[in-house]
Amino acid sequence: MLYINLFRADKGDNPDLIREFQRSRFASVELVDEVIALDKAWRERQFELDKIRQELNATSKKIGKLKASKQEEEAKKLMESTDEIKKRLTAKEVEVQEAKSTLDAKVTTIGNIVHESVPVSNDEFDSKDGVWVGHLLSGYSLPMDMSSQVNVKSSEEVAGMWKHSIKVSYEATKAAFPGGEVIAHLDHNAPASSKVLEKEKMECNSNFGGRTSVET
């Protein structure tokens, strides 16, 4: 959640910066103004609460002085007035808490400030690549039982699944690097029991950093 002082121009911060980040996210800029208004309302109630506390403290000190000077009757009258002050104090504390809860809930609807290097886009595939790991292969045919992700032998024994390979061409793999797609087609000549991906499309991150889709 953003620090509330970021919305306070009177504290030296710049709410326009948050508005700009909202625009870059294609999010509501009006949310920033709503937070500022709610923050103002909360601070006003907090100020009123502090004033009531000061009033109660001042009254308590007066009562103490009256008792010390043996003015019991005057002290008793003043003590009766503290009951009314305490009631106002309790009611104001509830107002402050409600205002703070409303403010915090609104602040959480605004995203964090991101680094200036992050691209402005409403499509996650426009994101920049970070660190590349590994190197380009010229092409491969990888049986699933060669992968540490699948125990094909156990699968065959339990479910009668057939092994099949996913073949990815060099051209398609190379096209993945600038943000293209790697298209891998399931071998439809495999036994029917192996066509578990029939009429489905699964998307995942390829080992090459691009977008990979598996189609049947």
C-alpha positions as CSV (number, residue, x, y, z in Angstrom):
1,M,0.0,0.0,0.0
2,L,1.3,3.5,-0.9
3,Y,2.5,5.7,1.9
4,I,-0.3,8.3,2.6
5,N,2.1,11.3,2.6
6,L,2.6,10.7,-1.1
7,F,-0.9,12.1,-1.6
8,R,-0.2,15.2,0.4
9,A,0.9,18.2,-1.6
10,D,1.1,20.2,1.7
11,K,3.7,17.8,2.9
12,G,6.0,18.4,-0.1
13,D,5.0,15.3,-2.1
14,N,3.5,15.3,-5.6
15,P,0.1,13.6,-6.1
16,D,0.5,14.3,-9.9
17,L,3.1,11.6,-10.0
18,I,0.6,9.0,-8.7
19,R,-1.9,10.3,-11.2
20,E,0.6,9.7,-14.0
21,F,1.3,6.2,-12.9
22,Q,-2.5,5.5,-12.8
23,R,-2.7,6.7,-16.4
24,S,0.2,4.4,-17.4
25,R,-1.7,1.5,-16.0
26,F,-4.9,2.6,-17.8
27,A,-6.5,2.9,-14.3
28,S,-8.7,5.6,-12.8
29,V,-7.0,8.9,-12.1
30,E,-10.0,10.0,-10.1
31,L,-9.1,7.5,-7.4
32,V,-6.2,9.7,-6.4
33,D,-8.5,12.7,-5.9
34,E,-10.8,10.4,-3.8
35,V,-7.9,9.4,-1.6
36,I,-6.9,13.0,-1.1
37,A,-10.5,14.0,-0.1
38,L,-10.8,11.0,2.3
39,D,-7.4,11.8,3.8
40,K,-8.5,15.4,4.4
41,A,-11.7,14.2,6.1
42,W,-9.8,11.8,8.3
43,R,-7.2,14.4,9.4
44,E,-10.0,16.9,10.2
45,R,-11.7,14.4,12.5
46,Q,-8.4,13.5,14.0
47,F,-7.8,17.2,14.8
48,E,-11.2,17.4,16.4
49,L,-10.4,14.3,18.5
50,D,-7.1,15.8,19.7
51,K,-9.0,19.0,20.7
52,I,-11.4,17.0,22.8
53,R,-8.5,15.1,24.5
54,Q,-6.9,18.4,25.3
55,E,-10.1,19.7,26.8
56,L,-10.5,16.6,29.0
57,N,-6.8,16.8,30.1
58,A,-7.2,20.5,31.0
59,T,-10.4,19.8,32.9
60,S,-8.7,17.0,34.9
61,K,-5.9,19.3,35.8
62,K,-8.4,21.9,37.1
63,I,-10.1,19.3,39.2
64,G,-6.8,18.3,40.7
65,K,-6.0,21.9,41.6
66,L,-9.4,22.5,43.2
67,K,-9.1,19.4,45.3
68,A,-5.6,20.4,46.4
69,S,-7.0,23.7,47.6
70,K,-9.9,22.0,49.4
71,Q,-12.5,23.4,47.0
72,E,-14.4,20.1,46.9
73,E,-17.7,21.6,45.8
74,E,-16.2,23.3,42.8
75,A,-14.3,20.2,42.0
76,K,-17.4,18.1,42.1
77,K,-19.2,20.3,39.6
78,L,-16.3,20.2,37.2
79,M,-16.1,16.4,37.5
80,E,-19.7,16.2,36.3
81,S,-18.8,18.1,33.2
82,T,-16.1,15.5,32.4
83,D,-18.8,12.8,31.7
84,E,-20.1,14.9,28.8
85,I,-16.6,15.4,27.5
86,K,-15.9,11.6,27.7
87,K,-19.0,10.9,25.7
88,R,-18.0,13.3,22.9
89,L,-14.5,11.7,23.0
90,T,-15.8,8.2,22.5
91,A,-18.1,9.3,19.7
92,K,-15.3,11.1,17.9
93,E,-12.9,8.1,18.3
94,V,-15.5,6.0,16.4
95,E,-15.7,8.7,13.6
96,V,-11.9,8.8,13.3
97,Q,-11.6,5.0,13.1
98,E,-14.3,4.7,10.4
99,A,-12.7,7.5,8.4
100,K,-9.3,5.8,8.6
101,S,-10.7,2.4,7.5
102,T,-12.4,4.0,4.5
103,L,-9.2,5.9,3.6
104,D,-7.0,2.8,3.9
105,A,-9.5,0.7,1.8
106,K,-9.4,3.4,-1.0
107,V,-5.6,3.6,-0.9
108,T,-5.3,-0.1,-1.6
109,T,-7.1,0.3,-4.9
110,I,-4.2,2.2,-6.2
111,G,-1.1,0.3,-7.4
112,N,2.4,0.8,-6.3
113,I,4.7,3.2,-8.2
114,V,6.7,1.2,-10.7
115,H,10.2,1.9,-12.1
116,E,10.4,4.2,-15.1
117,S,11.9,1.4,-17.2
118,V,8.6,-0.6,-17.1
119,P,6.8,-0.3,-20.5
120,V,3.5,1.5,-20.7
121,S,1.1,-1.1,-22.1
122,N,-2.2,-2.9,-21.3
123,D,-0.7,-6.2,-22.7
124,E,1.6,-8.3,-20.6
125,F,3.3,-9.5,-23.7
126,D,4.8,-6.0,-24.2
127,S,6.9,-6.6,-21.1
128,K,10.6,-6.3,-21.6
129,D,12.8,-9.4,-21.2
130,G,14.9,-9.6,-18.1
131,V,17.9,-11.9,-18.0
132,W,18.3,-14.5,-20.8
133,V,19.3,-18.0,-19.6
134,G,20.6,-20.8,-21.8
135,H,21.1,-20.7,-25.6
136,L,19.2,-21.4,-28.8
137,L,18.9,-25.0,-30.0
138,S,18.8,-25.9,-33.6
139,G,15.8,-28.1,-33.1
140,Y,14.9,-31.1,-31.1
141,S,12.5,-34.0,-30.5
142,L,12.1,-34.5,-26.8
143,P,10.3,-37.6,-25.6
144,M,8.3,-36.9,-22.4
145,D,10.0,-39.7,-20.6
146,M,13.4,-37.9,-21.0
147,S,12.0,-35.0,-19.1
148,S,12.3,-34.9,-15.3
149,Q,8.7,-33.5,-15.2
150,V,7.0,-36.7,-16.2
151,N,7.4,-40.4,-15.2
152,V,6.0,-42.0,-18.3
153,K,6.6,-45.5,-17.2
154,S,4.5,-45.1,-14.1
155,S,1.9,-43.3,-16.2
156,E,1.7,-46.2,-18.7
157,E,1.3,-48.7,-15.9
158,V,-1.4,-46.8,-14.1
159,A,-3.3,-45.1,-16.9
160,G,-2.1,-46.9,-20.0
161,M,-0.8,-43.6,-21.5
162,W,1.3,-43.7,-24.6
163,K,4.5,-41.8,-24.9
164,H,4.5,-39.1,-27.5
165,S,6.9,-36.4,-28.6
166,I,6.5,-32.7,-29.1
167,K,8.5,-31.4,-32.0
168,V,9.5,-27.8,-32.3
169,S,11.1,-26.5,-35.5
170,Y,14.2,-24.3,-35.5
171,E,12.4,-21.5,-37.3
172,A,9.6,-21.4,-34.8
173,T,12.0,-21.5,-31.9
174,K,14.1,-18.7,-33.3
175,A,10.9,-16.6,-33.9
176,A,10.2,-16.8,-30.2
177,F,13.1,-14.6,-29.2
178,P,11.7,-11.3,-30.5
179,G,8.4,-12.0,-28.9
180,G,6.9,-14.4,-31.5
181,E,5.1,-17.6,-30.8
182,V,6.5,-21.2,-30.8
183,I,3.8,-23.5,-32.1
184,A,4.1,-27.2,-31.2
185,H,1.6,-29.6,-32.7
186,L,0.7,-32.9,-31.1
187,D,1.2,-35.9,-33.3
188,H,-2.3,-37.0,-34.3
189,N,-0.9,-40.3,-35.7
190,A,-0.3,-41.3,-32.1
191,P,-2.7,-43.8,-30.5
192,A,-6.1,-42.3,-29.5
193,S,-5.4,-42.8,-25.8
194,S,-2.5,-40.4,-26.0
195,K,-4.5,-37.5,-27.5
196,V,-5.2,-36.1,-24.0
197,L,-4.8,-32.6,-25.4
198,E,-7.5,-33.0,-28.1
199,K,-9.4,-29.8,-28.8
200,E,-7.5,-28.0,-26.1
201,K,-4.9,-25.2,-26.2
202,M,-2.5,-24.7,-23.4
203,E,-0.2,-21.7,-23.1
204,C,3.0,-21.7,-21.1
205,N,6.4,-20.0,-20.9
206,S,8.9,-21.7,-23.1
207,N,12.5,-22.4,-22.0
208,F,13.5,-19.8,-24.6
209,G,11.8,-16.9,-23.0
210,G,9.1,-16.4,-25.6
211,R,5.4,-17.3,-25.7
212,T,4.7,-20.9,-26.4
213,S,1.4,-22.5,-27.2
214,V,0.6,-26.2,-27.6
215,E,-2.2,-26.9,-30.1
216,T,-3.9,-30.1,-31.1
